[in-house]
């Protein structure tokens, strides 16, 4: 099992920045990718950023240039740097690790953290 704990959320004014962290523990191996998602009440969880085991990063077009995902494998920590935050960025942010389990090609299993609240005041 992989255990994930997010931190770094809080209240910030529009235009401000926050850096979220996601500390991983447990059986951290064969991780194929890591990602950040966010969710507001009554809506589906939306993809924010992802990073592959190769180091390649991906973002939705709408967030490119403002959000940056990175990982420190030595510390087993995933980060999300968020700049120029706007009220519409307010949400609970979740990290996700995708792990390959089983023999041979195995299968992919997603592990989620509990989330951290980000609130951007106008």
ZATORPA-337642 format. One record per residue: residue in one letter; x, z, y of N, C-alpha, C in turn. Coordinates in steps of 0.2 Angstrom, whole numbers, padded with zeros to 4 digits, always signed. Layout:
// residues N
AXZYXZYXZY ...
//
This chain:
// residues 122
X+0004+0000-0006+0000+0000+0000+0004+0000+0006 X+0002-0004+0011+0006-0004+0018+0001+0000+0023 X+0004+0005+0026+0001+0009+0031+0003+0006+0038 X-0002+0005+0043+0000+0003+0049-0003+0007+0055 X+0000+0009+0060-0002+0013+0065-0001+0010+0072 X-0006+0008+0076-0005+0006+0082-0004+0011+0087 X-0001+0009+0093+0000+0014+0099+0001+0010+0105 X+0001+0013+0111+0003+0010+0117-0003+0007+0121 X-0009+0008+0118-0015+0006+0122-0016+0011+0128 X-0021+0009+0132-0023+0014+0137-0027+0010+0143 X-0027+0013+0149-0030+0011+0154-0025+0008+0159 X-0026+0002+0162-0022-0002+0166-0026-0006+0171 X-0023-0006+0177-0026-0010+0182-0025-0018+0181 X-0030-0022+0183-0029-0029+0183-0022-0031+0186 X-0019-0036+0182-0012-0038+0184-0006-0034+0181 X-0008-0028+0178-0003-0024+0175-0001-0026+0168 X+0003-0022+0165+0006-0024+0158+0006-0018+0154 X+0005-0020+0147+0006-0015+0142+0010-0018+0136 X+0013-0013+0133+0016-0015+0126+0013-0011+0121 X+0010-0015+0116+0008-0011+0110+0013-0011+0105 X+0013-0006+0101+0017-0005+0095+0013-0004+0089 X+0016-0007+0083+0012-0006+0077+0018-0004+0072 X+0018+0003+0070+0023+0005+0065+0020+0005+0058 X+0024+0002+0054+0023+0001+0047+0026+0006+0042 X+0023+0008+0037+0026+0012+0032+0023+0011+0025 X+0026+0013+0020+0024+0012+0013+0028+0007+0010 X+0024+0003+0006+0028-0002+0002+0028-0009+0006 X+0033-0009+0011+0034-0015+0015+0038-0020+0012 X+0036-0024+0008+0040-0030+0006+0035-0036+0005 X+0039-0042+0004+0035-0048+0003+0030-0049+0009 X+0031-0047+0015+0027-0048+0020+0028-0055+0023 X+0022-0059+0023+0023-0066+0024+0021-0067+0032 X+0017-0063+0035+0016-0064+0042+0013-0057+0045 X+0014-0057+0051+0011-0051+0055+0007-0054+0061 X+0002-0050+0063-0002-0053+0068-0005-0047+0072 X-0008-0049+0078-0012-0045+0082-0019-0048+0083 X-0024-0044+0083-0031-0046+0084-0034-0041+0089 X-0040-0043+0092-0043-0039+0096-0051-0040+0095 X-0054-0034+0097-0061-0034+0096-0065-0031+0101 X-0070-0034+0104-0075-0030+0108-0081-0029+0104 X-0085-0024+0107-0092-0022+0103-0096-0028+0102 X-0099-0029+0096-0104-0034+0095-0101-0041+0094 X-0094-0042+0094-0091-0048+0093-0086-0048+0087 X-0085-0054+0084-0080-0054+0079-0073-0052+0082 X-0069-0050+0077-0062-0049+0079-0058-0056+0080 X-0055-0056+0086-0052-0062+0087-0044-0062+0087 X-0041-0068+0085-0034-0068+0084-0031-0068+0091 X-0025-0065+0092-0021-0064+0098-0015-0067+0097 X-0011-0066+0092-0004-0068+0091-0002-0067+0084 X+0003-0071+0082+0005-0070+0075+0013-0072+0075 X+0016-0069+0070+0023-0071+0069+0024-0071+0061 X+0028-0076+0059+0029-0078+0052+0035-0074+0050 X+0036-0074+0044+0043-0071+0041+0049-0074+0044 X+0048-0081+0045+0053-0085+0048+0055-0083+0055 X+0050-0080+0058+0051-0078+0065+0047-0083+0070 X+0044-0088+0067+0040-0092+0071+0034-0089+0074 X+0032-0090+0080+0026-0086+0083+0021-0091+0085 X+0015-0089+0085+0009-0093+0087+0004-0089+0091 X+0001-0093+0096-0004-0090+0100-0010-0094+0102 X-0015-0092+0103-0021-0096+0105-0018-0099+0112 X-0021-0105+0114-0019-0108+0120-0021-0104+0126 X-0026-0100+0126-0028-0096+0131-0024-0090+0133 X-0020-0088+0128-0015-0082+0129-0008-0084+0130 X-0006-0090+0129+0001-0092+0129+0003-0091+0136 X+0009-0088+0137+0012-0087+0143+0011-0080+0146 X+0006-0076+0143+0004-0069+0145+0006-0064+0140 X+0005-0066+0134+0006-0062+0128+0012-0064+0124 X+0016-0059+0122+0022-0061+0117+0022-0056+0112 X+0023-0059+0106+0023-0055+0099+0030-0055+0097 X+0032-0049+0095+0039-0048+0092+0039-0043+0087 X+0045-0043+0083+0045-0038+0077+0052-0036+0077 X+0053-0029+0076+0060-0026+0074+0059-0024+0067 X+0062-0028+0063+0062-0027+0056+0066-0021+0054 X+0071-0019+0057+0075-0013+0056+0071-0007+0057 X+0066-0007+0062+0062-0001+0063+0055-0002+0060 X+0054-0008+0056+0047-0009+0053+0042-0008+0059 X+0043-0011+0064+0038-0011+0070+0037-0018+0073 X+0030-0019+0074+0028-0025+0077+0026-0023+0084 X+0027-0028+0089+0025-0027+0096+0021-0032+0099 X+0017-0030+0104+0014-0035+0108+0015-0034+0115 X+0018-0038+0119+0019-0037+0126+0014-0041+0129 X+0010-0037+0134+0004-0041+0137+0005-0040+0145 X+0006-0046+0148+0007-0046+0155+0001-0049+0159 X+0001-0047+0165-0005-0050+0169-0012-0049+0166 X-0013-0042+0164-0019-0041+0160-0025-0042+0165 X-0031-0044+0162-0037-0045+0166-0042-0041+0162 X-0048-0039+0166-0053-0036+0163-0056-0039+0156 X-0055-0045+0155-0058-0048+0149-0053-0047+0143 X-0047-0044+0145-0043-0042+0139-0044-0036+0136 X-0049-0032+0139-0051-0026+0137-0054-0026+0130 X-0051-0022+0125-0054-0023+0118-0050-0018+0114 X-0052-0017+0108-0048-0013+0103-0043-0018+0100 X-0037-0017+0100-0032-0021+0097-0029-0018+0090 X-0029-0023+0086-0027-0021+0079-0021-0025+0077 X-0017-0022+0073-0011-0026+0070-0013-0027+0062 X-0011-0033+0060-0012-0035+0053-0005-0037+0050 X-0004-0034+0044+0002-0037+0040-0001-0041+0034 X+0001-0046+0032-0001-0050+0026+0004-0050+0021 X+0003-0048+0015+0008-0046+0010+0006-0050+0004 X+0011-0053+0001+0010-0057-0005+0011-0052-0011 X+0006-0051-0015+0006-0047-0021+0005-0051-0028 X+0008-0048-0033+0007-0051-0039+0013-0055-0042 X+0012-0057-0048+0018-0061-0051+0017-0068-0049 X+0023-0072-0049+0023-0079-0048+0021-0080-0041 X+0016-0085-0040+0014-0086-0033+0010-0080-0030 X+0007-0076-0035+0003-0070-0032-0003-0072-0028 X-0005-0067-0024-0011-0068-0019-0009-0064-0013 X-0012-0066-0007-0011-0063-0001-0016-0057+0000 X-0013-0052+0003-0018-0046+0004-0016-0044+0012 X-0022-0043+0015-0021-0041+0022-0022-0033+0023 X-0017-0031+0027-0017-0023+0028-0018-0023+0036 X-0023-0018+0038-0025-0017+0045-0023-0010+0047 X-0022-0010+0054-0021-0003+0057-0028-0001+0059 X-0028+0005+0062-0035+0008+0064-0037+0005+0072 X-0032+0002+0075-0033+0000+0082-0031+0004+0087 X-0030+0001+0093-0029+0005+0099-0033+0002+0105 X-0036+0006+0109-0040+0004+0114-0036+0002+0120 X-0037-0004+0123-0035-0007+0129-0040-0008+0134 X-0040-0005+0140-0045-0005+0145-0042-0008+0151 X-0044-0013+0154-0041-0016+0160-0047-0015+0166 X-0045-0011+0171-0049-0010+0176-0048-0015+0182 X-0054-0018+0185-0053-0023+0190-0052-0020+0197 
//
